[in-house]
Amino acid sequence: MYYDLKTDSYIKTEPNRSLKFLYETIIGRFILKIATTKLVANLYAFYMNSKLSKHKIKKFIKKNNIDMSIYQDKEYSSFNDFFKRNIKKDSRKIEDGLFSICDSKLSVYEIDSNSSFKIKNSIYTIEELIKDKTKYKYALIFRLCVDDYHHYIFPDDGVITKEYEIDGILHTVQPIAFKKHKVFTENSRNITFLDCKNLGKVCYVEVGAMFIGKICNEKKQTFKKGEEKGHFEFGGSTIILLLEKDVKIDKKIIENTKKGIETIVKMGQKIGE
């Protein structure tokens, strides 16, 4: 079940049978051990970057009901070339206040005095997530599905103070994996510390996921609000935004997160103050 913030409505979705097989059967879990390695991700990425994958594009668009009118017209050389497609400039507007940094399904968690927060059955601590002891108040989790626009932007004006990678495996970021795995601390991730004009200290965490070949970030030290930070190559993935400032998140997003319901948001859409 998803909640659409723009239309103020709920959308029911069908379970992914392939993921249920991988995560809930003995044979599936054996295959999963192989599928979540970087070697498999790199081999799959090689195929997705080749001309051999072009035939998948039309079927993917139809299956996921993707509105191609909002994307730039282009002849794609591979499926991955299509997957990292660019949106038209007028397709997304940066609204006032706290806004979504990407197209995604959003959940928001308050971080307690022990620097921890709970997702499904797992307790996450800030230190195990980013290998740093900085205190934060909110964890905004933006989960990108395969049909989402896979570029992401900066939430404010500011400077990058530190950046590093944490190695790991590549579980799916679909909720089914959360039942038995601490996905966000097991998966590979890129950590960027931001010093922002209005938001103060922010930690920006891109989490790799099943079949993700690359997390591709722009090389820069200073940035402007709404400026592109980077993009993912093939696969669904997640971005975690850790906020030090005591912001006001839209009440509907908080209420739905407590019910285990993600909120559909678009890049630039207002989600709080």
N, C-alpha and C positions, 0 to 999 in steps of 0.2 A: 504494500500500500504506500502510495506517495501523496503528498499534499502539494498542490500547485499554488504558490504564493500570489501569482499574478491574477489567476481566475478565482481564487478562494474556493477551490474544489478538491475533492479526493479522487485519486485514480488507482484502480486495482490492477495489479500486474500478475502475470503467470510465472510460476517457479521455473527455474532453469534446470531441465532434466539432466543435462550433461554434468553440471556442477554437483547435483545431488548424487550422481553415480560416483564422481571422483571423491567426494568428501564423506559419503555415507555408506560405501561398500568396501569390502576387503580388497577386491581386485582394483577398484578405483583408487584407493589410498596407495596401493603399490605403484600404479601409473603416476599418481600425483607426485611421488618422490622424485620421479624423473622429470616430469613436466614443469616443476617449480625451480629447476636449476637454471643458471645463467647460460650454460652451454646450449640447452634446448631453446631458450629465448633468443640467443644469438643466431642459431641455425634457422629458426622461424623468421627472424628479422631479415636474414639474407634472402629467403624466399619472398617475403613481402616487399622487398626492395627491388625485386627482379621483374622483368616484363611478363614472366609466367603468371604473376598474380593479378594482372589487369582484368582478367575475366570475372573476378570476384566483385568488382566495383558495382555494376548495375544490380546484381542480386542483393548486395548489402544495402544499397539505397532503398530498394523496394521493401525488403524485410523489415528495416528499421524506420520506414516512413520519414526519411530525411528530406527536408525542404531545401533543395539545392538552389533555390532562387536567392537565398541570403549569402551564398558563397560566390567568390570570384570565378568567372568563366575560365576554364583551363582544360587542356588535353593532358590527362594524367599518364605518367610513364610507368607507374606501378601502383599496387594497392596502398602502399605506405605513402606514396606521393599524394594520393587522394586523401588518406587518413589525416595527414597534417595540413590539409587544405586551409586556405585563408578566407576569412569572412569579409564581406563588403563593409567598407568604413561606416556606412549609415545603418548597419544592421544591429548595432549595440550602442546604447547611450549610457554614459557614466552619470548616475544620479547622485544627488546630494546625500551627505551622511556616510554611514558605513555601508559599503556595497559588496556584492559578490565578485570575487576575483576571477571567476570562470563560470561556464555552463556546467551545472552539476546537480547532485542531490545532496542537500546540506543538513547536517546535524550539528547542534551546539551544546557543549558541556561546560559547566562551571568547574573550575579546578579548585580543590579544597586546600586547606592549610598545610596538608602533607604533600602538596604538589602532585596530586593524583586525581584521576577521573575514571569513571566506569563506563565501558561500552559492552553491551550484552553481558556475558559472564566474566569478562576480564577487567582487572584493574590495571590501568596504565599510569606510570609515573613519568614526570617530565625528564628525569635523569636517564631512565632507560630508553626513552623515546629519542632524545637528542644528545645524550652524553654531556649534559650541562645542567647546572643547578640553579639557573636563573628562575625567579618566581614569576608565574603568569596567572591570570584570572580566568581566561576563557580559552577553550580549544574549539575552533571552528573546523569541522571536517567536511570538505568538499569532495564527494565521490563522483568521479567522472565515469560514465558508462560508455560503451563503444560507439553509441550514436551521438554523443555530445561533441561539441567543438572543443578540440584538445589543446587550445592555447590558453595561457593564463597571464594575468597582469598584476602590477604593483598596486597596493591599496592606498598609497599616499605618496607625497614627496619625501625624499630622504636619501640616506646613504647606506651602503652595505658595509658592515663592520667586520664580518667574518663569514666564511663559507667552507664547508667540508662535506665529504661523503661518508656514509656508513654502509658497509657491505652487508649483504644478506641474501635470502632466497626470494622467490617471486610467487607468493600465493595470490589467488584472485582476491580482489577487494569487495567482492559480493558478500552480503551479510552472512551467507551460509558458512563461510570460512571462519567467522568470528566465534562460532560455537566451540571449536576445539583448538584454535590457534590465536596467539596474540599477534595478529597480522602486522600491525603498525610498528612493532618492535622486532619482528622476525624478517620483514622484507627489507630490501635495499632502499636507501633513501638519501636524498640530498638536503642538507641543512644550510639555510641562509639566515643570518642575523641582520635585521634592519633597524636603523635608528630613524624614526619617522617624525615628520613635522607636527602632525596632529595626534597620531596614534601612539607615540612614544616607542618603546622597545617592542619589536615584533619578531617572532621566529617563523620562518616560512619553510615548511617541510614538504618536499615532493616525494611521494612514496611510489616506488616501482611496483608493478603488478604482473600477473601471469601474461607471458609473451610480450612484455614491454621490452623493446630493444634498446631504447635510449630515453633519458631525461635530458632535454636539450635547453640549456639556459643561455641567455644573452650574456656577453662579457662586458660588465659595466660596474662602476663603483657608486655612481649617483643615479637617481631615477626620479621620474615624475609620476604623479597619480594617473593611473590608467595606461601607463606605458607597458608594453609587452615585456614580461620577464622571461618567458620561454614557452616550450610546447613538449608534449609527449609524442612519441612515435607509437606504432600500433599497440592496441590493447586498452582496456579500461584502467583507470588509476585513481589516485587520491592525493589531495593537497590538504595539509593540516596547517592552520594559521593559529599561532599561539599569541594571545594579546595580553600585554601587561596592564593596559588601561581598562578602567571600569566602564565599559561601554553599555549601551542599552540595546539589546537584541530584540527584534520583533517578537512579541509574546506568542504568536502562533507557532513560530519556529521552535521556541523553547518548549511549549506545550506538546507539540508533536514529537520532539526528540524524546521526551519522557515516556511517550507511548510507543516508542520504537518506530516512528514514522518519519521518513526523510522528506525534506521540502525541496521541490523543484525550483531552482533559481537560474537566472541567466546572467552572464557577464555584465557587470555595471549596474545590476538591479539593486535597489536599496533594500538592506536587510536589518538596519538599525541606525542608531545615532552615535 
